[in-house]
Amino acid sequence: GTTRLPDLSPDGWPIYPSVTERYFTTYVTSNHQALHVHSNGICLLGLAPSHPLLAPGAARITGVAFRDHDAKNLLANEVRGKRKSGAVFVLPRDLVASVTT
């Protein structure tokens, strides 16, 4: 097959897709969360660009506290291998982090 060359920026440098665009499928929830699903099954959770905290003039984020008080300790989590051993299984209603403004 043919290989498509990347588009060029105005200064002549190639524009490549971001890692998120290239390797993840992104889903946005109704409460402005972005769920990025990697082709290997790992998920990344973040704020969608539409989230009120990312709007111009929004309150400044001063801290993020991740869940670390039980068996689903996200700070001590280490994922290894093809079967993702050590990964935390998160349910839709699980609290993952608290954001302070």
C-alpha positions as CSV (number, residue, x, y, z in Angstrom):
1,G,0.0,0.0,0.0
2,T,0.9,3.6,-0.2
3,T,2.1,5.6,2.8
4,R,0.5,9.0,3.3
5,L,2.9,11.8,4.2
6,P,1.9,14.0,7.2
7,D,0.5,17.5,6.6
8,L,2.9,20.3,7.1
9,S,2.6,23.2,9.5
10,P,3.1,26.8,8.1
11,D,6.7,26.7,9.1
12,G,7.3,23.4,7.2
13,W,7.4,20.9,10.1
14,P,5.3,17.7,9.8
15,I,2.1,17.6,11.9
16,Y,1.7,14.1,13.4
17,P,-1.4,12.9,15.3
18,S,-1.1,13.1,19.1
19,V,-0.5,9.9,21.0
20,T,-4.2,10.0,22.2
21,E,-5.4,10.4,18.6
22,R,-3.2,7.7,17.3
23,Y,-3.6,4.9,19.8
24,F,-6.8,5.6,21.8
25,T,-10.5,5.6,21.0
26,T,-12.1,8.5,23.0
27,Y,-15.6,8.5,24.5
28,V,-17.0,11.6,26.2
29,T,-19.6,11.1,29.0
30,S,-22.6,13.3,29.7
31,N,-20.8,14.7,32.8
32,H,-17.8,15.9,30.7
33,Q,-15.4,13.1,31.4
34,A,-13.2,11.7,28.6
35,L,-12.5,8.0,28.6
36,H,-9.6,7.0,26.4
37,V,-9.5,3.3,25.6
38,H,-6.1,2.0,24.3
39,S,-6.0,-0.8,21.7
40,N,-4.5,-3.1,24.5
41,G,-7.5,-2.6,26.8
42,I,-6.0,0.0,29.2
43,C,-8.3,3.0,29.9
44,L,-7.3,6.5,30.8
45,L,-9.8,8.8,32.4
46,G,-9.7,12.6,32.2
47,L,-11.7,15.8,31.7
48,A,-13.2,16.4,28.3
49,P,-12.4,19.7,26.6
50,S,-16.1,20.6,27.3
51,H,-15.7,20.3,31.1
52,P,-16.6,23.6,33.0
53,L,-13.3,23.5,34.8
54,L,-11.4,23.9,31.5
55,A,-13.5,26.8,30.2
56,P,-11.9,30.3,30.0
57,G,-12.4,32.1,33.3
58,A,-13.1,28.9,35.3
59,A,-11.9,28.4,38.8
60,R,-8.2,27.3,38.9
61,I,-7.6,23.6,39.7
62,T,-5.4,23.6,42.9
63,G,-5.3,19.9,43.6
64,V,-6.2,16.4,42.5
65,A,-6.5,13.6,45.2
66,F,-6.6,10.1,43.8
67,R,-8.4,7.2,45.6
68,D,-5.8,5.6,47.9
69,H,-7.8,4.2,50.9
70,D,-8.8,0.7,49.9
71,A,-8.2,-2.3,47.7
72,K,-8.6,0.0,44.7
73,N,-5.6,2.2,45.6
74,L,-4.8,3.9,42.3
75,L,-1.6,5.4,43.5
76,A,0.1,2.1,44.3
77,N,-1.2,0.4,41.1
78,E,1.2,-1.4,38.8
79,V,0.0,-3.0,35.6
80,R,2.2,-5.7,34.1
81,G,2.2,-8.0,31.2
82,K,-0.1,-9.0,28.4
83,R,-3.0,-9.8,30.6
84,K,-2.7,-6.5,32.5
85,S,-2.2,-8.2,35.9
86,G,-2.4,-5.7,38.8
87,A,-4.9,-3.5,37.0
88,V,-7.7,-2.0,39.1
89,F,-11.2,-2.9,37.9
90,V,-13.2,0.3,38.2
91,L,-17.0,0.3,38.1
92,P,-19.1,3.2,36.7
93,R,-20.0,4.6,40.1
94,D,-16.5,4.3,41.6
95,L,-14.9,7.5,42.8
96,V,-11.5,7.8,41.1
97,A,-10.3,11.2,42.2
98,S,-11.4,14.5,43.8
99,V,-10.6,17.8,42.2
100,T,-10.2,20.9,44.3
101,T,-10.5,24.4,43.1
